Amino acid sequence: MTVATAALIIGLVVIGSAAQRMAGLGFALLVAPFMTLLLGAHSGVLLVNVLGVISSVLILPRVWRAVDWSMFRWLGAFAIVGAVLGSWLALQFSPAVMAVAVGVIVIVALGASLTLSGNRFSTDLRAPRGVAGFLSGLTNSLAGVGGPAVSAYAVLTRWNQTTFAATLQPYFILTGGVSVVTKLLLDPVALPHMDLWFWVLVFVSVIGGIVLGERLLRVVTPTQVRRFVILLAFAGAGASLIRGIVDLIG
């Protein structure tokens, strides 16, 4: 890995961690498409899974009291099934196809979440929880992004933002952890080789991003955070999609 590539990854980790602290999600949406461009689809998505777990582990103590553990259990149980299936499917396709998949999944999921509104059903209904959890686990393994599916569920049910953001942290730890373990069992060399100094910098960057996010919460609104995350995610997804198409044509 070159110094320039490492610097880009560190910068993305800081921005993603800040977004995750402010909005409850956004780390994978921001980082996954760019990581796919830098490291390739399979290694990039796996590294996003690893870093996403680290980010949520560090954020969880800050929001522990607001976690809805009943909702976590329901979403998590179905997400595990989706994550295992997605991990297997991810290994069946070429890097170019995966790059296209990452771009398409992020763009479609973001577009859907932007168009959803209203109060279509209650958070008390269990079937929608299961569907949201399964789709989130599946897309988390395939493209490194599990947030849009549960975000759409939150929009449809008007799930309280504070509880939603807090509950996503143990949820992302679970789904990301399952994806990482499953992928490494299926392909032990999938994780790109990184020197110790890189992991130390990543850990420090995640902490720095979380601190930055907490400070920004004092001066920005949730709407502004959401718009920022969506803008960067669309840009990264578009770049990933274009690269995948070019590789397929070439």
N, C-alpha and C positions, 0 to 999 in steps of 0.2 A: 504494500500500500504506500502510495506517495504521500508526501507531506501535505500537498494541496488537497488530495482526497480526504485525508484525515481531518484537515481543517474544515472542509465542507461538512463532513459528518458531524463534527463537534458543534458547528454552528447550527445545524438542523436540530441536534439534540437539545440545545439550549432553548431554541424557539419552540420546539414541540413540547418540552417539559413545562415551559411557561404557559402555553395554551392549555395543557392538561390540567394544570393547577387552577387556572382561571375558569375554564368551562367544564371541567370534568372529563373531557375527551379532546381529541385533536392531535395527540402525539402521533399516532399511526397515520392519520389522514394527511398530516403535513410531511412526515418523514418517509413513508413507504414509497410513494412514486419516485422521489429523488434518490432514495437508497437503491431502488431497482435500476436506475440509470447508472449509478456509480459502481455497484457491485454485481449487477446481474439479478435476474428475477428471483431465483431460488435462494441464493445466499442473502440477497437484500431483504427479502421478506422474512427470512429466519432471523436475521439480525434485528429487524424491527420488532419481532415478537419478543426477543430477549430484552431489548432496551425498553420496550413498553412495560414489561413485567417490573424491571428495575424502577422505572418512573412511578408506577402505581404503588409499589412497595414503600417508596419514600413518602408518597403523598398520603397513604392510608392513615397513618397515625394522626395527621392533621384534621381528618374528617371522620374519624371512627364513630363518634357519637351520632352522626347523622345517617349512618348506613341502615338501610332497610334489609335486614337479614332474611326475612321471608321472601321478598322479591329476589334477592340474590340467589337463594336456593333454587327457586323455580327457573330463573333464567339460566343459571349455571348448569343445572342438570341437563337441559336440552342442548346447551352450548357445547358441552363435552362431546356429545354425539356428532354435532356438526364439525367440531374442530378435528376429531379423529378422521372423519370422512374427508374433510378438506385437505388434511396433511397427506393422505394417500393420493388424492386426485392431483395435488400439486406436483408430485413426483412423476406423473404420467405424461406431462407435457414439456415441450421444449422451452428454453428461456425466452425465445421470441413470443411464443404463444402466451406465456405467463406474463410478459411485459404488457401485452395487449389486454390480458385479463385484468391485471392490476388497474390499468387506465380506465377500462370500461366499467369495472365494478365501482370504482370510486366516483366516476362521473355520474353513473346511473343512480347510485345510492344518494349522492349529494343532491342531484336533481329531484329525486323523489321526496327527500326530506324537506326541500324548499317548497314543494307544492302541497304538502300535507298540512291540513289545518283543521280546527274544530275539535269536537269532543265525541268521537265516533263510538268509543266503548270505554268501560271502566277498568281501572287497574285491578279490580277484584276478580275479573274474569281470568281464568287460568290458561285457556287455550291460546289466546294471543301472546301471553308470556312465553309459552313454549315455542311458538313459531318465531318470535323475535329472537329468542335465545339460540335456536338452531341455526337460523340464517346468519346471526352474528358470529357464531363459532365457525361456521363454514367459510364466510368471507374473511374472517381473521386468519385462518390457515391458508386460504388461497391467495389473498392479496395483502395480508398484514393489517387489514382494517375491519374491526368488528363494531365500531361505533355507530355507523349510519343506521343499521338495523334497529338497534335499541333506541337510537335517537328518534327514529320514525315512530316507534312504539310510545316513547315519551310524549311526542307531539300529539299523537292521536288520543292519548289518555290524559293529557295535561298533567303529567307527573311533576310534582314539585321539583324545581330546579336544584335546590340545595340537597335534597335527598337523592335525586337522580345522580348528581355529580359525585356524591359520596359513595353510593352503592356501586357505581361503575369501577371504582378502584379495586376492591376485592374481586369483582367480576373479571376485570382485565387481567388480574394476576392469575386467576384460574384458567381462563381461556388461552392466554398467552403461554402459560406454563404447560398446558396440555399440548398445544401446538408444537412447542419446542421439543418436548420429550418425545412425542410421536415422530416428528421429522428426523430427530437424531437417531432414533431406533431404526427407522426405515433407511436412513442415509447418514451414517456417522460422520462423514466428511463434508456435510452440507454447510456447516458453519465456517465462514471464512477465517483464515488464520490471522489473529491479531496479537501484536506484542503486548506485554504487560503494561507498558506505559500508555498504550491506547486505552485499555480498559480503565486505568486509573483516571485518565483525562475524561472519559465518558462518564464515569461515576461523579466526578467533580462537576462536570457540565450539567448533569441532571439536577444536582443539588442547586447549582447556580440558576438554572432555569426555573426551578420551583420557587426559589427566593425572589427572582425577578417577577414571576407570576403573582406572588402574594403582594408585592409592592404595586404592580400595575392594577390590581383589583381595587386599589384606593382611588384611581384616577380614570378608569375606563368603565364603560357599561357592559353588561353581558351581551347586548346587541352588537356592540363594536367588536368584541372578542369573536363572536360567532361569524361576523362578516369577514374578519381578518383570516380566520381559519379556513373558511370556505374559499376565499380568493386564492390563497396559496395552494390549497388542496386541488382546486381545479387546474391551476398552472402545472403542478407536478404531475397530475394524472394525464393531462394533455401531452406533456413531454414524454411520459412513459408509453402512452398509446402510439405516438408518432414513431418513437424508436422501435417499438415492437413491429409495427407495420413495415418500416423500412427494412428491418432485418428479415422479415418474412419474404418481402419482394426481392431483396438482394440474394 
